[in-house]
Amino acid sequence: MQRNTSSLLPIVFAIATTAFAPNSISFAATHAAKAATPKKPTVAAPAPAPVAGQTAVDSGPPTLPAKAWLLMDFDSGQVLASANPDEPLPPASLTKMMTSFLVEQALRSGKLKKDDLVSVSQNAWCRGSSTESCMYLPLNSQATVIDILRGIIVQSGNDASKAIAEHMAGSEEGFAKLMNAEAQRLGMTHTHFVNATGLPDPDHKSSAGDLAILARAIIRDSSDYYPIYAEREFTYNKIKQGNRNALLYTDPTVDGLKTGHTQEAGYCLVTSSKRNGMRLITVILNTDSAQARANETRQLLGWGFGNFEKATPIQPDAVVTTAKVSFGKADTVAAGVGSTWALTVPRGQKVSTSVQIKPDLEAPVAKGAVIGKVVAESNGKPVGEAPLVAQADVERSGFFLRMWQHILKWFGK
């Protein structure tokens, strides 16, 4: 086992926050009849008790009045701080991140085309009320897939979500099966979807940790469509609606992802912010107002960027160790990490690395083959690992040389 230590230089920066001015939403007069359902008064949810989180930083994370919350490093997927990250809770319209993700993946694979037409059934049609958000697709009309995707992400349209679910799977129930299969593939172990919208159902749950995993997958795998999550407004059928993510208007480093709200779920928000080359993902579940979810996210992002920094423990071209190789034309092979390895660690803390080589390494060994791993630690805790790869080919020795090597190995030489 070999170890080396590198120091991290602290980076000082200020995080500016401003008050959020709600974005106005205009509706065409022609839709007044559809929205004739009496508006129910909004019942304010009781403020959750402040919840303290867990983190590797000695000073500890902020205490936030949300039922669950989480801060994740995008590059590594490492959870930097969290409170109740695995508790299954109603996700409300955060559900639509999975709906949009499945649409994006179908567009990437060619199963869907941007200009494919999606029909709006009676079941999908949204009449408009205070209890749900709508894209306001006309009944029995058709809309393109790309407009539907914007309607899901920007306008949080229940009608858009149901329509694409029926288009892709024949029914919303069938689409929920696709959602759950994808959740399982991504490792979302505390999630079960019943519908494509997030409308309340006792069996419809997700956790802060799972929603962060989903957000990371969207940013990583849907790069062609991820900019839609930063769009502040979308106009369809002469109806302009604004994105409900307050931070898109007040913090230029925030570029997504989704809001959610039902009386049962409270006010929820998943965001992503990139500053100085570091991207963080936050999840806030079940807080008591739209202003609170924005303020708590600002606080969590400010704390995260202030307490963590990027570190590169080993350069990609550096020789980390020399590994012994049995039965090869060479007895050893140089090994390194092969590609850029970046970690997010507590600011100012040292990072140490240890090398683990596969036991009984034998030739032939191809250049680039994984022959072990490098583990990084900070303050005595593991913070990441990277594959250790051979930096050269090692050919297998000839018959007589191998016989001699066997004899030497037998005698322990």
N, C-alpha and C positions, 0 to 999 in steps of 0.2 A: 504494500500500500504506500502510495506516495502522496504528499500534500504540498500545496503551494498557496500562498495568500496574496491577495491584491487589495489595495485600499480604494475606497470609493470617495470621490470628492463631492461634498454637498453642493446642491444647486439651489440658489435662492430666487424665488419669484413671488409675485403678488397675484392674488386671485381677486378679480373684481366682480362684484355682484351688484345687480341693480334690481329695482322693483319691477315686477311683471305687470304690464298693462294688458288686460284681456283683449283678445282679438275679436272684433265684431264678426258675426256670421249673418249673411243676408240670404233671404229665401225669396224665390220668385212668387209673385202673386198667384200664379196659376196653380201653385201647390197649397194654397190656403185651405182648400176643401179637404185635401188629404190629411192635413194636420189639424183637422177639426176635433180630434179626440181631446176631451178636456185635460188640461195640464194639471198634474197632481203636484201639490207643494212638495218641495224637496225637504226631506227630513234629515237634519244634520246628525251624523253619526257621533256617538260619544268619543272624545279624544282618547286614544289608547294610552296606557301608562308608558312612560319612557322605558325603553329596552336597551340595556347595555350589551355591547358585543364583545367578541373575542378577537384578538389580533396578536401578532408577534411584536408589535411596538410597545416598548416599556410604558409609555405614557397612557396607553389605552385609547380606543376609538371613542367618538362622541356617543352620547346616549340619546337615542332618537325615539320619539313617540309614535312608533309604528309596530305592528304586530310581528313583522319580520323584515329584515333588511340585509343587504349583502354588498360587498365591494370586491370586484374581481379584476385581476390583471388580464387584459385581452391576449397578449402574446403567449403567455404560459398557461392561462386558464387557472392560475393560482388564486385562491380566495385570500384576500388580504385582511378582511375583517367581515364579521357577520354576526347576526343575532337570529336565532331560530331558523337557520337556513334550510332545514329539511322538513319543516312543518307543512303538510299539505293544507293549502288555503284556497278560497275562491279567487281565481285570477282575473275575473271580469274580462274586459276587452284585451288584456294582455294575451289572452287566448289567440287573438288574431295574428300574433307574431308567428304562430305555427301555421295558421291558414295561409298567410302571405308567403312564408318560407316554402311551403309545398307548391304554391303557384310559381315561385321563382325557380325552384328546382325543375319543375316541369317545363318551364321556358328554356332553361339551360340545356335540358336533355332533348328538346325538340318535341316533346309530347304535346306542348301547347305552343302556339304562335301568338305574338303580340296582337295581331289583328283578327284572331279568331273571335267569333261572335258568341256571346253567352246570353241565353234567354232568361227572362225574369218571370218565374212562375208565381202563382197565387201564394204559395207557401213562402217564397223568398221576398215577395213585395212588402215594402215597409210603408205603413200608413202615416207614420210620423207622430211621435208623442214624446212626453217628457221622460218616458221610461227607457227609451232606446235611441241610439244614434243611427242615422240613415244616410245613404248616398242619394236617396230619392230617385231611384231608377223607376221609370213608369212601368205599370203592370203590363205584362205581355210584350215588353219591348226587348231589344237586344243591345248589348254594350260590348266593346272590345275587351279582351283580356287585360290589356295594359291599363285601360280606364278602370276596370274592376279592381286591379291591383292598387291603383292610387286611391280608389274609394275605400278600400280596406285599411290602408296604411294611414292616409292623411285624414280622411273623414270618419274612420272607424265604422264604416257602414255595415250594419247587420244584414241588410238586403244584399249587398255586394258579396259578403261572406257566404250567405246561404246559396246565392246564385252560382258562385264558382264551385261550391261543394257539390251541388247537384250536377253541374256540368262535368266535373272530374270523376265523380264516384256514383252518380245516379241518384243519390240521396244524401242528406246531411248525416244520417246514421252511418252510411257507407264511408263517407269522408272522415268521420270520427275514427274509424278503424285505421285509415291511412295515417291520421294524426298520431294515434297511439303507437303504431308501428314505427313511425319516425322518431317519436319520443324515446322509444326503447332503443333504437339504433344509436341515438345521441347520448344515451346514458342518463336520461331523465327518469330516475327511479322513484320519484315521489309525485308522479303526474298521472292523471287519468282524464282524458277528454271525452265529453259526451256530445258536444256540439262545436260548430265552427265559429261561434260568436262570443262565447263567454257568458251568455245569459244564465241566470242562476239554475243550478241543478245540484242536489246534494252529493252526487257522485262525480261532479266536475271539479277537479282540484289540481293545483300545482304548487311548487315551493319556490322560494327565492333562489335557492341554488340551481334548481332545474331551469328556471326562467333566464338565469345568467348564462347557463350552458346554451340555451336556445339563441339568446342574443349574440353570443360569440359565434355560433354557427352561421347566423345570418350575415354578420359582418365579414366572416372568413369566406363563406361559400357563395354569397349572393352579391359579389362586388359590383356587377353590372346594374343591379337594381337597388343597392343600398342607398344611393343618394336620394331616393324617393322618401326615405325616412326623415330626411332633413327638410323636406318641402313644407313651407309654412301654410300654404293654402292650396286648394284645388277647386276648380269650378267645373261642374257637370250639369248639363241641362239648365244652364243659366242660373244655377244655384252655387254661390261661393261659400265655402266653409273653411274655417281656419283650423290648423293643427292644434290640438289641445295641449301639446307639450310646451309649457311656458318657457322652458330653458332655451328653446330654439330662437326665441325673440330676445333673450337677455345675455346669452353666453355663446359667443361665436365658436367656442371649442366643442360645443355639443352638436352632434349630428344625428341623433336618433334617441330612442327607438319608438316607444309606445306608451300611451296612457290607458288607464282602465278605471271604471267606477260602476259599482252597483251598491245598493244599501247594505247588502251582505258583505261584499268585498271591501267596502270603504274606498278610499282614493289610492290608486296604485300608479307607479311609474317605473319604467325601465329606461335608462339612459346610457349613452356612450359619449365619452369626451376624450379628445386627444390633445395633449399639451407637451411640447418639447420632446416629441418622438415617443411618448408613452401614452397608451390608450387604456382607460379604465372604464369598467362597466358597473353601473349601480342598479340595484333593485330595491324599491320601497313598496311594501305591501301593507294595506289596511291602516292608513292614516286618516285624519278626520276632515281634510279639505283639499281642494286643488292647490291652494296656496301653500298648505303644509307639505304636500308631497314635493312641490318645487323647492321650498326652502330646505327641507331635509336632504334632498338630493344635492343642492348647492353645498350644504354643510359637509356632506359625506365626500363629495368630490374635492372640496378644498382641503379637507383633512387628509385624503388619500394622496393628492399631489404634493402636499406639504410634508408628508412623513415617509414617502417612498421615492426611490429613484432607480434608474436603469443601471445595470452593471454588466460588464462583459468579462467573466472570470478568465476565459482563455481565448486567445485569438485563433481564428480558423486555420491558419497556416503554421501554428506552433506545434512542436513535437511535445506531447504531454508525457509520454513514457515510451520505453522500448520493451516490447513484449517478446518473451521467449517462444520459439516455434519449434515443434518436434518434427523430425523427418523431412526437413526442407533443405534446399540448396543453400539457404541462409539460416543461421541459428536464431535470428531476431528480426523483428520488423518494427519500424517507427510507427507510432499511433498518435492520432489527434482527434479533434471534434469534427473536422470535415466541413462545417459550415458555421456561420455566425451564430453564437449562442448568447442570447441576452436574457437577463433575469431582472425581476423587479424585487428590490430588497429594501428593508428599513434604511432610511437615509443616514449615511455616515457610518454604517456598520461594515466591518470587514467580511469578506467572503473567502472561505477556504474550500478547497476541492480535494477529493480523494478518488483514486482510480481503482476500478475493479475489472480485472482481466478474466476472460472465460478460462476455466481450468482446462488443462491438457489440450492446449491449442496446437493443432497439427496442420502441416502443409497438405494440399495447396491452400494458400491464402490469397484472395484477389484484392487488388487495390480498391479501397472503399468498403470492404466487407466489415460488418460490425463485429468487433472482437472483445467488447466489454462496454463499460459505461463510466462516465465521470459524474460524481455526485457533489453538488454544491451545498454548503452549510453556511448559515449566518447566525451568530449568537447561539451556536450549539444546536440549531434546528435545521433540518433539510429544507432547502428552498427551490430545488430543481435538479434535474439530471439531464445528461446528453449522451447520445451513443458515442462510443469510442471506436474509430475506424482505422483500418490499416492504411498507411500512406504509400505502400508499395506492394507489388506482387511478390509472393514467395512460392517458387515452384517446388513441387515434390521431388525429393532426391531420387537418384537411381537405385536399383535393387541392392547392389553391393554396399553403397553408402548407407542405405536404410538398415541393412543388416548390422553394419558397424555401429550405427546410431542406437539400434535396439540393444546391442551388447553394452554400450556405454550407459544407456538408460537403466539397464538391469543392475549395473554396478553403482548406479547413483551418480554418474558423472555427466 
